[in-house]
């Protein structure tokens, strides 16, 4: 397919719906688009990202990266206590950063913006806690 064919094809109803949604909001993440179109167009996240890549290739949209977060998910097992958990984020190009999470419920999520390339994560060893690290 040539550039001429890609740029001159008419937009599909779904592509137009995505552009309308972005236009109404000014800007949007792929997740916001997916949620906003869910009632008329139930889509998987990967489908939205594919559609956005195609619209970008045709010059209709552009994207930018605004950083990456790590979500620290901490669960207490057994009896419930007010437990502080220290999570150390180890970066490739800087000193480690300690994040203190107060675990006052059975399960706590804490979103932390990354400050560089993450090399590793260490969780304080505490008999009453278990930590699961999820990159978002």
N, CA, C and O atoms as a DFTB+ gen file, in Angstrom:
544 C
 N C O
     1  1       0.842      -1.163       0.000
     2  2       0.000       0.000       0.000
     3  2       0.894       1.235       0.000
     4  3       1.820       1.321       0.806
     5  1       0.641       2.168      -0.866
     6  2       1.475       3.363      -0.955
     7  2       0.971       4.440      -0.006
     8  3      -0.146       4.359       0.505
     9  1       1.816       5.462       0.228
    10  2       1.408       6.589       1.064
    11  2       0.169       7.272       0.498
    12  3      -0.689       7.741       1.246
    13  1       0.083       7.322      -0.813
    14  2      -1.060       7.967      -1.456
    15  2      -2.360       7.233      -1.116
    16  3      -3.379       7.869      -0.844
    17  1      -2.326       5.899      -1.130
    18  2      -3.519       5.125      -0.826
    19  2      -3.905       5.243       0.646
    20  3      -5.088       5.292       0.982
    21  1      -2.899       5.287       1.520
    22  2      -3.176       5.377       2.953
    23  2      -3.842       6.705       3.287
    24  3      -4.826       6.731       4.026
    25  1      -3.325       7.805       2.758
    26  2      -3.814       9.119       3.152
    27  2      -5.141       9.493       2.495
    28  3      -5.841      10.362       3.015
    29  1      -5.510       8.884       1.392
    30  2      -6.727       9.285       0.670
    31  2      -7.929       8.402       0.970
    32  3      -9.049       8.754       0.601
    33  1      -7.732       7.285       1.617
    34  2      -8.868       6.447       1.957
    35  2      -9.754       7.177       2.951
    36  3      -9.244       7.862       3.838
    37  1     -11.067       7.047       2.827
    38  2     -11.944       7.698       3.809
    39  2     -11.812       7.017       5.178
    40  3     -11.442       5.847       5.276
    41  1     -12.122       7.772       6.216
    42  2     -12.079       7.219       7.566
    43  2     -13.260       6.288       7.790
    44  3     -14.348       6.502       7.257
    45  1     -13.028       5.260       8.580
    46  2     -14.125       4.384       8.978
    47  2     -14.956       5.098      10.044
    48  3     -14.531       6.117      10.589
    49  1     -16.122       4.570      10.335
    50  2     -16.984       5.142      11.382
    51  2     -16.256       5.145      12.726
    52  3     -16.355       6.111      13.482
    53  1     -15.526       4.070      13.024
    54  2     -14.797       3.961      14.280
    55  2     -13.642       4.956      14.338
    56  3     -13.432       5.600      15.367
    57  1     -12.889       5.089      13.243
    58  2     -11.799       6.072      13.220
    59  2     -12.335       7.481      13.437
    60  3     -11.736       8.273      14.164
    61  1     -13.465       7.793      12.804
    62  2     -14.067       9.111      12.972
    63  2     -14.546       9.315      14.408
    64  3     -14.422      10.411      14.955
    65  1     -15.087       8.272      15.014
    66  2     -15.534       8.361      16.408
    67  2     -14.350       8.662      17.334
    68  3     -14.474       9.444      18.277
    69  1     -13.209       8.036      17.058
    70  2     -12.001       8.299      17.858
    71  2     -11.561       9.748      17.692
    72  3     -11.258      10.421      18.678
    73  1     -11.523      10.233      16.454
    74  2     -11.124      11.619      16.217
    75  2     -12.094      12.597      16.870
    76  3     -11.673      13.615      17.419
    77  1     -13.388      12.297      16.814
    78  2     -14.389      13.164      17.447
    79  2     -14.192      13.195      18.959
    80  3     -14.290      14.252      19.581
    81  1     -13.915      12.037      19.546
    82  2     -13.699      11.965      20.989
    83  2     -12.485      12.796      21.388
    84  3     -12.542      13.561      22.351
    85  1     -11.393      12.648      20.653
    86  2     -10.179      13.410      20.952
    87  2     -10.433      14.906      20.767
    88  3      -9.981      15.720      21.572
    89  1     -11.141      15.257      19.727
    90  2     -11.438      16.661      19.459
    91  2     -12.275      17.270      20.581
    92  3     -12.028      18.403      20.995
    93  1     -13.253      16.532      21.068
    94  2     -14.110      17.024      22.150
    95  2     -13.332      17.234      23.438
    96  3     -13.592      18.189      24.170
    97  1     -12.368      16.342      23.728
    98  2     -11.590      16.421      24.972
    99  2     -10.339      17.289      24.858
   100  3      -9.801      17.730      25.873
   101  1      -9.879      17.534      23.654
   102  2      -8.638      18.268      23.461
   103  2      -7.444      17.340      23.352
   104  3      -6.586      17.531      22.490
   105  1      -7.379      16.344      24.209
   106  2      -6.387      15.267      24.134
   107  2      -6.929      14.119      24.971
   108  3      -7.806      14.316      25.812
   109  1      -6.410      12.930      24.743
   110  2      -6.922      11.771      25.471
   111  2      -5.908      10.639      25.436
   112  3      -5.142      10.508      24.481
   113  1      -5.908       9.830      26.475
   114  2      -5.101       8.614      26.494
   115  2      -5.874       7.510      25.796
   116  3      -7.079       7.631      25.575
   117  1      -5.190       6.445      25.452
   118  2      -5.868       5.319      24.795
   119  2      -6.929       4.720      25.727
   120  3      -7.981       4.273      25.267
   121  1      -6.652       4.711      27.026
   122  2      -7.631       4.176      27.988
   123  2      -8.869       5.065      28.045
   124  3      -9.990       4.559      28.106
   125  1      -8.680       6.386      28.027
   126  2      -9.826       7.301      28.024
   127  2     -10.668       7.112      26.766
   128  3     -11.897       7.156      26.824
   129  1     -10.014       6.905      25.648
   130  2     -10.733       6.674      24.395
   131  2     -11.528       5.375      24.486
   132  3     -12.708       5.335      24.136
   133  1     -10.879       4.324      24.953
   134  2     -11.550       3.024      25.069
   135  2     -12.788       3.133      25.957
   136  3     -13.855       2.630      25.605
   137  1     -12.643       3.787      27.103
   138  2     -13.772       3.945      28.033
   139  2     -14.854       4.834      27.428
   140  3     -16.045       4.557      27.574
   141  1     -14.436       5.910      26.745
   142  2     -15.400       6.848      26.178
   143  2     -16.230       6.261      25.046
   144  3     -17.373       6.668      24.838
   145  1     -15.669       5.316      24.322
   146  2     -16.375       4.701      23.188
   147  2     -17.000       3.351      23.535
   148  3     -17.606       2.706      22.678
   149  1     -16.856       2.930      24.774
   150  2     -17.233       1.576      25.186
   151  2     -18.687       1.212      24.864
   152  3     -18.952       0.082      24.454
   153  1     -19.638       2.144      25.039
   154  2     -21.043       1.790      24.829
   155  2     -21.361       1.515      23.363
   156  3     -22.124       0.600      23.052
   157  1     -20.780       2.300      22.466
   158  2     -21.043       2.104      21.035
   159  2     -20.035       1.191      20.357
   160  3     -20.361       0.493      19.397
   161  1     -18.804       1.202      20.865
   162  2     -17.718       0.433      20.247
   163  2     -16.903      -0.254      21.343
   164  3     -15.873       0.286      21.747
   165  1     -17.316      -1.411      21.838
   166  2     -16.505      -2.108      22.853
   167  2     -15.205      -2.622      22.216
   168  3     -15.224      -3.453      21.308
   169  1     -14.083      -2.105      22.716
   170  2     -12.784      -2.432      22.134
   171  2     -11.802      -2.870      23.203
   172  3     -11.909      -2.472      24.363
   173  1     -10.850      -3.687      22.805
   174  2      -9.725      -4.021      23.673
   175  2      -8.707      -2.892      23.582
   176  3      -8.677      -2.147      22.603
   177  1      -7.875      -2.772      24.615
   178  2      -6.858      -1.731      24.634
   179  2      -5.935      -1.841      23.423
   180  3      -5.572      -0.827      22.826
   181  1      -5.556      -3.062      23.059
   182  2      -4.652      -3.235      21.913
   183  2      -5.297      -2.763      20.612
   184  3      -4.602      -2.270      19.724
   185  1      -6.610      -2.905      20.489
   186  2      -7.304      -2.438      19.279
   187  2      -7.276      -0.921      19.191
   188  3      -7.059      -0.358      18.118
   189  1      -7.496      -0.258      20.327
   190  2      -7.451       1.207      20.342
   191  2      -6.055       1.686      19.961
   192  3      -5.910       2.619      19.170
   193  1      -5.038       1.057      20.515
   194  2      -3.665       1.471      20.210
   195  2      -3.339       1.258      18.726
   196  3      -2.656       2.082      18.117
   197  1      -3.820       0.167      18.151
   198  2      -3.612      -0.084      16.719
   199  2      -4.292       0.985      15.880
   200  3      -3.699       1.510      14.938
   201  1      -5.536       1.309      16.216
   202  2      -6.260       2.350      15.483
   203  2      -5.544       3.700      15.599
   204  3      -5.460       4.443      14.622
   205  1      -5.031       4.015      16.785
   206  2      -4.315       5.274      16.972
   207  2      -3.023       5.306      16.158
   208  3      -2.682       6.336      15.576
   209  1      -2.305       4.183      16.115
   210  2      -1.079       4.127      15.293
   211  2      -1.406       4.377      13.823
   212  3      -0.677       5.088      13.131
   213  1      -2.505       3.791      13.350
   214  2      -2.890       3.978      11.946
   215  2      -3.307       5.425      11.677
   216  3      -2.969       5.991      10.637
   217  1      -4.043       6.019      12.620
   218  2      -4.432       7.421      12.459
   219  2      -3.211       8.335      12.509
   220  3      -3.163       9.349      11.813
   221  1      -2.230       7.979      13.326
   222  2      -0.997       8.759      13.400
   223  2      -0.209       8.640      12.091
   224  3       0.343       9.629      11.608
   225  1      -0.155       7.439      11.521
   226  2       0.556       7.231      10.259
   227  2      -0.071       8.057       9.136
   228  3       0.615       8.466       8.199
   229  1      -1.366       8.295       9.237
   230  2      -2.067       9.082       8.220
   231  2      -2.049      10.581       8.539
   232  3      -2.572      11.387       7.769
   233  1      -1.454      10.948       9.663
   234  2      -1.318      12.365       9.992
   235  2      -2.487      12.977      10.734
   236  3      -2.547      14.199      10.872
   237  1      -3.418      12.171      11.217
   238  2      -4.595      12.699      11.908
   239  2      -4.335      12.990      13.381
   240  3      -4.919      13.921      13.935
   241  1      -3.482      12.220      14.014
   242  2      -3.189      12.406      15.440
   243  2      -1.686      12.280      15.664
   244  3      -0.951      11.792      14.806
   245  1      -1.252      12.726      16.825
   246  2       0.126      12.509      17.253
   247  2       0.075      12.125      18.722
   248  3      -0.955      12.275      19.379
   249  1       1.186      11.631      19.228
   250  2       1.197      11.231      20.630
   251  2       2.462      11.721      21.311
   252  3       3.443      12.088      20.664
   253  1       2.410      11.715      22.624
   254  2       3.580      12.046      23.427
   255  2       3.570      11.147      24.659
   256  3       2.517      10.697      25.110
   257  1       4.739      10.900      25.183
   258  2       4.880      10.100      26.393
   259  2       5.054      11.057      27.552
   260  3       5.908      11.943      27.513
   261  1       4.246      10.880      28.582
   262  2       4.303      11.775      29.735
   263  2       4.819      11.063      30.969
   264  3       4.366      11.322      32.084
   265  1       5.753      10.181      30.765
   266  2       6.328       9.484      31.913
   267  2       5.665       8.144      32.142
   268  3       4.666       7.795      31.514
   269  1       6.244       7.426      33.041
   270  2       5.767       6.099      33.369
   271  2       5.627       6.004      34.872
   272  3       6.426       6.566      35.621
   273  1       4.622       5.301      35.297
   274  2       4.393       5.085      36.718
   275  2       4.602       3.621      37.039
   276  3       4.527       2.752      36.170
   277  1       4.862       3.374      38.290
   278  2       4.842       2.015      38.793
   279  2       3.748       1.996      39.855
   280  3       3.640       2.919      40.662
   281  1       2.939       0.939      39.849
   282  2       1.897       0.798      40.854
   283  2       2.381      -0.222      41.880
   284  3       2.659      -1.376      41.550
   285  1       2.475       0.224      43.121
   286  2       2.879      -0.660      44.212
   287  2       1.607      -1.157      44.885
   288  3       0.842      -0.367      45.438
   289  1       1.388      -2.440      44.841
   290  2       0.188      -3.064      45.415
   291  2       0.631      -3.879      46.617
   292  3       1.421      -4.814      46.486
   293  1       0.116      -3.519      47.794
   294  2       0.513      -4.189      49.025
   295  2      -0.725      -4.780      49.676
   296  3      -1.735      -4.098      49.847
   297  1      -0.641      -6.054      50.037
   298  2      -1.741      -6.736      50.713
   299  2      -1.263      -7.290      52.038
   300  3      -0.144      -7.789      52.153
   301  1      -2.131      -7.195      53.042
   302  2      -1.846      -7.823      54.325
   303  2      -2.491      -9.200      54.341
   304  3      -3.607      -9.397      53.861
   305  1      -1.759     -10.137      54.903
   306  2      -2.268     -11.497      55.046
   307  2      -2.432     -11.764      56.532
   308  3      -1.557     -11.441      57.335
   309  1      -3.551     -12.350      56.884
   310  2      -3.793     -12.641      58.301
   311  2      -4.454     -11.466      58.990
   312  3      -5.242     -10.737      58.387
   313  1      -4.125     -11.291      60.261
   314  2      -4.730     -10.231      61.062
   315  2      -4.357      -8.859      60.502
   316  3      -3.232      -8.646      60.052
   317  1      -5.318      -7.933      60.537
   318  2      -5.119      -6.604      59.964
   319  2      -4.449      -5.669      60.969
   320  3      -4.934      -5.504      62.089
   321  1      -3.319      -5.051      60.560
   322  2      -2.587      -4.096      61.374
   323  2      -2.350      -2.828      60.561
   324  3      -2.449      -2.837      59.334
   325  1      -2.035      -1.739      61.259
   326  2      -1.592      -0.511      60.599
   327  2      -0.087      -0.671      60.406
   328  3       0.697      -0.395      61.314
   329  1       0.311      -1.122      59.207
   330  2       1.698      -1.512      58.964
   331  2       2.340      -0.600      57.930
   332  3       1.800      -0.449      56.833
   333  1       3.480       0.015      58.247
   334  2       4.215       0.740      57.202
   335  2       5.115      -0.234      56.440
   336  3       5.764      -1.095      57.035
   337  1       5.141      -0.086      55.133
   338  2       5.987      -0.924      54.289
   339  2       6.909       0.004      53.498
   340  3       6.451       0.962      52.876
   341  1       8.193      -0.283      53.529
   342  2       9.150       0.502      52.758
   343  2       9.496      -0.249      51.482
   344  3       9.927      -1.402      51.514
   345  1       9.297       0.431      50.361
   346  2       9.640      -0.120      49.056
   347  2      10.779       0.740      48.507
   348  3      10.666       1.964      48.438
   349  1      11.867       0.095      48.121
   350  2      13.020       0.813      47.580
   351  2      13.057       0.641      46.066
   352  3      13.146      -0.475      45.555
   353  1      12.988       1.768      45.358
   354  2      13.087       1.766      43.905
   355  2      14.551       2.007      43.546
   356  3      15.122       3.039      43.899
   357  1      15.146       1.059      42.849
   358  2      16.559       1.161      42.476
   359  2      16.652       1.560      41.008
   360  3      16.221       0.830      40.115
   361  1      17.231       2.743      40.784
   362  2      17.363       3.267      39.438
   363  2      18.743       2.959      38.883
   364  3      19.706       2.795      39.632
   365  1      18.827       2.884      37.566
   366  2      20.097       2.579      36.910
   367  2      21.070       3.746      36.995
   368  3      22.282       3.535      37.041
   369  1      20.558       4.977      37.016
   370  2      21.426       6.144      36.909
   371  2      21.339       7.105      38.097
   372  3      21.748       8.260      37.979
   373  1      20.816       6.653      39.230
   374  2      20.720       7.531      40.387
   375  2      20.617       6.724      41.666
   376  3      20.560       5.495      41.635
   377  1      20.593       7.421      42.786
   378  2      20.504       6.754      44.080
   379  2      19.133       6.111      44.250
   380  3      18.156       6.572      43.660
   381  1      19.053       5.047      45.054
   382  2      17.756       4.422      45.325
   383  2      16.808       5.399      46.027
   384  3      17.245       6.293      46.751
   385  1      15.521       5.214      45.803
   386  2      14.491       6.054      46.417
   387  2      13.587       5.151      47.249
   388  3      13.047       4.164      46.749
   389  1      13.430       5.503      48.531
   390  2      12.528       4.761      49.410
   391  2      11.141       5.376      49.354
   392  3      10.981       6.595      49.418
   393  1      10.144       4.513      49.234
   394  2       8.746       4.933      49.255
   395  2       8.104       4.245      50.446
   396  3       8.104       3.017      50.532
   397  1       7.553       5.038      51.374
   398  2       6.887       4.494      52.552
   399  2       5.393       4.424      52.273
   400  3       4.765       5.427      51.933
   401  1       4.840       3.243      52.417
   402  2       3.418       3.031      52.170
   403  2       2.768       2.610      53.484
   404  3       3.143       1.596      54.073
   405  1       1.793       3.392      53.940
   406  2       1.040       3.007      55.135
   407  2      -0.064       2.073      54.699
   408  3      -0.928       2.444      53.905
   409  1      -0.036       0.870      55.215
   410  2      -1.033      -0.132      54.865
   411  2      -2.031      -0.196      56.014
   412  3      -1.802      -0.865      57.022
   413  1      -3.140       0.512      55.840
   414  2      -4.162       0.585      56.889
   415  2      -5.384      -0.261      56.554
   416  3      -6.302      -0.385      57.365
   417  1      -5.391      -0.835      55.371
   418  2      -6.486      -1.691      54.926
   419  2      -5.895      -3.011      54.451
   420  3      -4.676      -3.174      54.408
   421  1      -6.750      -3.932      54.102
   422  2      -6.303      -5.244      53.633
   423  2      -5.425      -5.106      52.393
   424  3      -4.442      -5.829      52.233
   425  1      -5.792      -4.161      51.512
   426  2      -5.082      -3.988      50.254
   427  2      -4.933      -2.491      49.962
   428  3      -5.892      -1.730      50.099
   429  1      -3.729      -2.073      49.561
   430  2      -3.458      -0.671      49.258
   431  2      -2.676      -0.595      47.947
   432  3      -1.712      -1.335      47.751
   433  1      -3.093       0.302      47.053
   434  2      -2.353       0.581      45.818
   435  2      -1.758       1.976      45.923
   436  3      -2.414       2.905      46.393
   437  1      -0.526       2.118      45.489
   438  2       0.134       3.429      45.493
   439  2       0.834       3.606      44.160
   440  3       1.731       2.836      43.818
   441  1       0.426       4.623      43.401
   442  2       1.030       4.931      42.104
   443  2       2.186       5.895      42.339
   444  3       2.019       6.939      42.969
   445  1       3.356       5.536      41.825
   446  2       4.562       6.340      42.027
   447  2       5.165       6.647      40.655
   448  3       5.465       5.729      39.892
   449  1       5.346       7.947      40.333
   450  2       5.998       8.276      39.067
   451  2       7.463       7.846      39.075
   452  3       8.185       8.096      40.041
   453  1       7.887       7.212      38.014
   454  2       9.281       6.800      37.907
   455  2      10.149       8.004      37.577
   456  3       9.735       8.906      36.850
   457  1      11.355       8.004      38.122
   458  2      12.278       9.118      37.940
   459  2      13.478       8.732      37.084
   460  3      14.518       9.389      37.137
   461  1      13.339       7.689      36.311
   462  2      14.427       7.220      35.466
   463  2      14.205       5.758      35.118
   464  3      13.105       5.225      35.264
   465  1      15.272       5.124      34.654
   466  2      15.202       3.713      34.292
   467  2      15.264       2.876      35.567
   468  3      16.233       2.938      36.323
   469  1      14.224       2.106      35.784
   470  2      14.127       1.295      36.993
   471  2      14.936       0.019      36.828
   472  3      14.720      -0.746      35.888
   473  1      15.869      -0.208      37.748
   474  2      16.724      -1.400      37.702
   475  2      16.179      -2.501      38.591
   476  3      16.366      -3.682      38.298
   477  1      15.508      -2.132      39.669
   478  2      14.985      -3.148      40.572
   479  2      14.116      -2.541      41.659
   480  3      14.092      -1.327      41.863
   481  1      13.404      -3.420      42.348
   482  2      12.528      -3.025      43.442
   483  2      12.755      -3.986      44.598
   484  3      12.768      -5.203      44.415
   485  1      12.934      -3.429      45.786
   486  2      13.059      -4.247      46.988
   487  2      11.963      -3.843      47.954
   488  3      11.658      -2.660      48.108
   489  1      11.380      -4.822      48.596
   490  2      10.321      -4.583      49.565
   491  2      10.828      -5.004      50.932
   492  3      11.459      -6.051      51.082
   493  1      10.541      -4.165      51.939
   494  2      10.970      -4.529      53.291
   495  2      10.364      -5.868      53.673
   496  3       9.217      -6.162      53.337
   497  1      11.134      -6.665      54.368
   498  2      10.662      -7.984      54.781
   499  2       9.861      -7.835      56.069
   500  3      10.403      -7.440      57.101
   501  1       8.582      -8.148      56.006
   502  2       7.706      -8.042      57.159
   503  2       6.791      -9.262      57.134
   504  3       6.167      -9.546      56.111
   505  1       6.708      -9.970      58.223
   506  2       5.916     -11.206      58.259
   507  2       4.449     -10.985      57.941
   508  3       3.781     -11.919      57.497
   509  1       3.914      -9.773      58.153
   510  2       2.483      -9.542      57.952
   511  2       2.120      -8.979      56.607
   512  3       0.956      -8.653      56.374
   513  1       3.091      -8.851      55.697
   514  2       2.762      -8.236      54.412
   515  2       3.282      -9.069      53.248
   516  3       4.200      -9.879      53.374
   517  1       2.650      -8.827      52.122
   518  2       3.110      -9.406      50.869
   519  2       2.992      -8.304      49.828
   520  3       1.969      -7.620      49.796
   521  1       3.955      -8.108      49.004
   522  2       3.920      -7.045      48.014
   523  2       3.928      -7.621      46.613
   524  3       4.641      -8.581      46.322
   525  1       3.137      -7.027      45.766
   526  2       3.108      -7.396      44.356
   527  2       3.374      -6.105      43.571
   528  3       2.685      -5.106      43.780
   529  1       4.344      -6.116      42.689
   530  2       4.719      -4.941      41.929
   531  2       4.155      -5.090      40.515
   532  3       4.394      -6.095      39.846
   533  1       3.400      -4.075      40.067
   534  2       2.788      -4.105      38.751
   535  2       3.184      -2.844      38.018
   536  3       2.943      -1.743      38.513
   537  1       3.789      -2.978      36.839
   538  2       4.137      -1.808      36.025
   539  2       2.935      -1.437      35.182
   540  3       2.327      -2.292      34.539
   541  1       2.595      -0.147      35.188
   542  2       1.467       0.292      34.372
   543  2       1.915       1.252      33.309
   544  3       1.097       1.729      32.523
